[in-house]
Amino acid sequence: MNNNFGINPQILLEITKEKMPFGKYKNTILFDLPTFYLEWFHKKGFPKGKLGMQLATVYEIKINGLEQLIYDLQKKGTI
């Protein structure tokens, strides 16, 4: 994957594999979390650390309508 936009391919892989560790959506793949839930975190503050960065990444992808990019990368086996 071309890294021209500062996107770490490892993060994209993680958000499509790792699950939410707590809350109403516990055990849901991070990328599959509903946008309204991510918006709530955005307003209240994302958790500290790696999980917060992952959730913020999913939030940015979803609010900018870039989900298809992730689906295409998954289909190609890039992530």
GUMI-527823 format. One line per field, with one value per residue (C-alpha): residue number from 1; y, x, z. Coordinates in Angstrom, 3 decimals, always signed. Example, Ala and Ser with C-alpha at 12.3 -4.5 7.8 and 13.67 -1.06 7.14 Angstrom:
nr: (1 | 2)
c2: (-4.500 | -1.060)
c1: (+12.300 | +13.670)
c3: (+7.800 | +7.140)
This chain:
nr: (1 | 2 | 3 | 4 | 5 | 6 | 7 | 8 | 9 | 10 | 11 | 12 | 13 | 14 | 15 | 16 | 17 | 18 | 19 | 20 | 21 | 22 | 23 | 24 | 25 | 26 | 27 | 28 | 29 | 30 | 31 | 32 | 33 | 34 | 35 | 36 | 37 | 38 | 39 | 40 | 41 | 42 | 43 | 44 | 45 | 46 | 47 | 48 | 49 | 50 | 51 | 52 | 53 | 54 | 55 | 56 | 57 | 58 | 59 | 60 | 61 | 62 | 63 | 64 | 65 | 66 | 67 | 68 | 69 | 70 | 71 | 72 | 73 | 74 | 75 | 76 | 77 | 78 | 79)
c2: (+0.000 | +3.444 | +5.396 | +8.896 | +9.978 | +8.850 | +5.881 | +2.984 | -0.243 | -2.069 | +0.154 | -0.685 | -4.371 | -3.988 | -2.149 | -4.916 | -7.717 | -6.458 | -6.343 | -3.727 | -4.824 | -3.288 | -1.654 | -2.207 | -3.289 | -5.575 | -8.190 | -6.197 | -5.733 | -2.110 | -1.349 | -2.662 | -0.278 | +2.004 | +5.563 | +7.044 | +5.160 | +6.535 | +10.021 | +9.638 | +8.780 | +11.737 | +14.080 | +12.475 | +11.703 | +8.567 | +6.233 | +6.779 | +4.682 | +2.322 | +1.667 | +5.378 | +5.797 | +2.835 | +4.168 | +7.647 | +6.080 | +4.197 | +7.398 | +9.377 | +6.670 | +6.498 | +10.219 | +10.818 | +8.049 | +5.960 | +2.579 | +1.328 | +1.820 | -0.700 | -3.121 | -2.897 | -3.508 | -6.517 | -7.905 | -7.546 | -9.200 | -6.109 | -6.030)
c1: (+0.000 | +1.267 | +1.854 | +1.581 | -1.075 | +0.685 | -1.635 | -0.025 | -1.149 | -0.775 | -3.491 | -5.829 | -5.218 | -5.823 | -9.145 | -10.468 | -9.420 | -9.466 | -12.606 | -14.017 | -12.931 | -15.795 | -19.207 | -22.395 | -20.436 | -17.985 | -16.539 | -17.566 | -14.805 | -13.647 | -14.331 | -17.898 | -18.783 | -21.709 | -20.857 | -23.090 | -21.069 | -17.824 | -19.360 | -20.211 | -16.571 | -15.445 | -17.571 | -16.712 | -13.088 | -11.541 | -9.865 | -6.164 | -3.573 | -3.764 | -7.519 | -8.272 | -6.068 | -7.756 | -11.247 | -10.277 | -9.008 | -12.277 | -14.184 | -12.227 | -12.677 | -16.414 | -17.201 | -15.233 | -17.058 | -13.937 | -15.323 | -15.083 | -11.324 | -11.137 | -13.479 | -11.349 | -8.151 | -9.731 | -10.894 | -7.388 | -5.904 | -3.803 | -5.126)
c3: (+0.000 | -0.862 | +2.321 | +0.827 | +3.297 | +6.436 | +6.853 | +8.643 | +6.932 | +10.258 | +11.752 | +8.870 | +9.479 | +13.210 | +12.860 | +10.596 | +12.975 | +16.570 | +18.684 | +21.014 | +24.512 | +26.524 | +26.491 | +24.549 | +21.468 | +23.260 | +20.868 | +17.767 | +15.182 | +15.496 | +11.835 | +12.250 | +15.088 | +14.214 | +13.260 | +15.974 | +18.615 | +17.192 | +17.118 | +20.803 | +21.557 | +19.457 | +21.577 | +24.939 | +24.133 | +22.734 | +25.217 | +25.795 | +24.021 | +21.104 | +21.316 | +21.196 | +18.126 | +16.447 | +17.199 | +15.983 | +12.747 | +12.204 | +12.980 | +10.372 | +7.754 | +8.330 | +8.557 | +5.367 | +3.507 | +2.928 | +3.948 | +0.368 | +0.517 | +3.361 | +1.586 | -1.572 | +0.387 | +2.083 | -1.263 | -2.727 | +0.343 | +1.093 | +4.646)
